[in-house]
Amino acid sequence: MEMDIRWNKAMEKLEADFGTDLDLQSVLFIIGLQELGFIKHKINKRQKLEVLHVAVCRLLSDYGFYEFEGYDVDKWPHYKRTQKLPHLKSDDQQKLLKEAVVVYLEKI
């Protein structure tokens, strides 16, 4: 229950800046863009998926599943998997990611 309250507070902050009706995927995209620190041009569908991947890797690095390796020549961050992710049901995956989002947003 406490996590729901923290999630709602985090969403209130984001919605003040980015508008209402944000879902988890939207939040992951925002975090991915934040981690990139740049987007100078329109991005294609593949790059949007890569932005989401950056967000997930960054969030799960706090749990020891990924480790930041560095940036490539295009300044995209790269992570390596340090341990296998547990097999989780969809609801449990969402809970883990929501918790990671809350922890991330409370740090910045």
C-alpha positions as CSV (number, residue, x, y, z in Angstrom):
1,M,0.0,0.0,0.0
2,E,2.8,2.4,0.8
3,M,4.3,1.8,-2.7
4,D,1.0,2.9,-4.2
5,I,1.1,6.2,-2.3
6,R,4.7,6.8,-3.3
7,W,3.9,5.9,-6.9
8,N,0.9,8.4,-6.9
9,K,3.1,11.1,-5.5
10,A,5.7,10.5,-8.2
11,M,3.1,10.6,-10.9
12,E,1.7,13.9,-9.5
13,K,5.2,15.4,-9.9
14,L,5.6,14.1,-13.4
15,E,2.2,15.0,-14.5
16,A,2.8,18.6,-13.4
17,D,5.6,18.7,-16.0
18,F,4.5,16.3,-18.7
19,G,0.7,16.3,-18.5
20,T,-1.8,13.8,-17.3
21,D,-2.5,10.2,-18.2
22,L,1.1,9.0,-17.9
23,D,1.4,5.2,-17.9
24,L,4.5,3.2,-16.9
25,Q,5.8,3.1,-20.5
26,S,5.5,6.9,-20.8
27,V,7.4,7.2,-17.5
28,L,10.1,4.8,-18.7
29,F,10.5,6.8,-21.9
30,I,10.9,10.1,-19.9
31,I,13.5,8.4,-17.7
32,G,15.3,7.0,-20.8
33,L,15.4,10.5,-22.3
34,Q,16.7,11.9,-19.0
35,E,19.5,9.3,-18.9
36,L,20.4,10.1,-22.5
37,G,20.6,13.8,-21.8
38,F,19.9,14.6,-25.4
39,I,17.7,14.0,-28.4
40,K,18.5,16.4,-31.1
41,H,16.3,15.0,-33.8
42,K,13.2,13.0,-34.4
43,I,13.7,9.4,-33.3
44,N,12.4,6.3,-35.1
45,K,10.6,3.4,-33.6
46,R,13.8,1.3,-33.0
47,Q,15.4,4.2,-31.2
48,K,12.3,4.7,-29.0
49,L,12.6,1.1,-28.0
50,E,16.3,1.7,-27.2
51,V,15.3,4.7,-25.0
52,L,13.0,2.4,-23.1
53,H,15.8,-0.2,-22.8
54,V,18.2,2.5,-21.4
55,A,15.6,3.4,-18.8
56,V,15.0,-0.2,-17.7
57,C,18.7,-1.0,-17.5
58,R,19.3,2.2,-15.5
59,L,16.4,1.5,-13.1
60,L,17.4,-2.2,-12.6
61,S,21.1,-1.2,-12.1
62,D,20.0,0.0,-8.6
63,Y,19.0,-3.6,-7.9
64,G,22.2,-5.1,-9.2
65,F,20.8,-6.6,-12.4
66,Y,22.8,-4.3,-14.7
67,E,26.0,-2.3,-14.4
68,F,26.8,0.8,-16.3
69,E,29.7,0.3,-18.7
70,G,30.0,3.7,-20.4
71,Y,29.0,5.6,-23.4
72,D,29.4,4.7,-27.1
73,V,30.7,7.2,-29.8
74,D,27.1,8.5,-30.2
75,K,26.9,9.1,-26.4
76,W,24.3,6.4,-25.8
77,P,24.8,4.7,-22.4
78,H,25.5,1.0,-22.3
79,Y,24.9,-1.5,-19.5
80,K,25.9,-5.1,-19.0
81,R,23.7,-7.6,-17.3
82,T,25.4,-8.7,-14.0
83,Q,22.8,-11.2,-12.9
84,K,19.9,-13.0,-14.4
85,L,16.6,-11.4,-13.9
86,P,14.1,-13.5,-12.0
87,H,11.2,-15.0,-13.9
88,L,8.3,-12.7,-12.9
89,K,4.7,-12.6,-13.9
90,S,3.6,-9.5,-15.8
91,D,2.0,-7.9,-12.6
92,D,5.2,-8.6,-10.6
93,Q,7.3,-7.1,-13.4
94,Q,5.2,-3.9,-13.3
95,K,5.5,-3.7,-9.5
96,L,9.3,-4.0,-9.7
97,L,9.5,-1.4,-12.4
98,K,7.2,1.0,-10.6
99,E,9.2,0.6,-7.4
100,A,12.4,1.2,-9.3
101,V,10.8,4.3,-10.9
102,V,9.8,5.7,-7.5
103,V,13.3,5.1,-6.1
104,Y,14.9,6.8,-9.1
105,L,12.6,9.8,-8.9
106,E,13.1,10.2,-5.2
107,K,16.8,10.5,-5.8
108,I,16.6,13.3,-8.4
